[in-house]
């Protein structure tokens, strides 16, 4: 069921119900927080996409011929020894 199935009367009924439930003063607050949530979601989605696309580029910067396991071992710090 998509939005194309809603007619003018259905949308008006939904708006009246929302107005009765939340009141006229709360609707702008709800719309503002919904907009902020959507913007934050889009920003996080673009950050995730950027991290995915940058990860292969970082692996390509390793010198050619260097085994991937050796390059990864260099990045890892040496583990701390608990008992001496």
DANOR-V758235 format. One record per residue. RES is the residue in one letter. PHI is phi in whole degrees, 0 to 359 (999 if undefined). Layout:
{{RES & PHI} {RES & PHI}}
//
This chain:
{{X & 999} {X & 259} {X & 291} {X & 292} {X & 277} {X & 276} {X & 264} {X & 298} {X & 295} {X & 296} {X & 295} {X & 296} {X & 296} {X & 297} {X & 297} {X & 294} {X & 296} {X & 297} {X & 297} {X & 291} {X & 288} {X & 256} {X & 86} {X & 291} {X & 283} {X & 275} {X & 299} {X & 297} {X & 295} {X & 295} {X & 296} {X & 295} {X & 291} {X & 294} {X & 297} {X & 296} {X & 296} {X & 295} {X & 297} {X & 294} {X & 299} {X & 297} {X & 296} {X & 294} {X & 295} {X & 291} {X & 297} {X & 295} {X & 296} {X & 295} {X & 295} {X & 293} {X & 284} {X & 279} {X & 299} {X & 296} {X & 295} {X & 295} {X & 289} {X & 288} {X & 283} {X & 293} {X & 302} {X & 298} {X & 90} {X & 279} {X & 298} {X & 297} {X & 295} {X & 294} {X & 294} {X & 289} {X & 293} {X & 293} {X & 284} {X & 280} {X & 287} {X & 289} {X & 293} {X & 282} {X & 268} {X & 279} {X & 249} {X & 243}}
//
